[in-house]
């Protein structure tokens, strides 16, 4: 992560395993709280907007247009969590999203993980449509975990660092 220092330039910051773990715990709590606060039944306009973003995101995943996939991912989560009605919670979620970008971005190198994130977005929209808050909260928290797992694997911190599903840079294991 790059930290800009006034009148001094920039400093590259590396996260420790404990940093990543703590950031991920906070992200899960924030996402869960935002999902808990979204009024149900969901506003039809929100459902329309999330569906529209999800469909655009799905098209860009299919095209492997990672710049648009990233932009639409941010747009999806911003629209979803803004529905909590708490602008301070949304701002904090966005701060932690920015903070975690260094390890969240590792998912983009693994097409299976990009498709998994897309599918999770679809499941979130479905949970909203069905008014299933418990499922929505679970999906929102589970959605944060693959980025942590992939980053741990890349850094050699994960017990399953040899799992090529998590680490696309390792050679494939024989089945």
Secondary structure, DSSP 4 states (H G I P E B T S, - for coil): -EEEETTTEEEE----HHHHHHHHHHHHHHHHHHHHHS-SSPPHHHHHHHHHHHHHHHHHHHHT-HHHHHHHHHHHHHHHHHTTS-HHHHHHHHHHHHHTHHHHGGGGG-HHHHHHHHHHHHHHHHHHHHT-HHHHHHHHHHHHHHHHHHHHHHHT-STTTT-TTT-TTSPPPP-
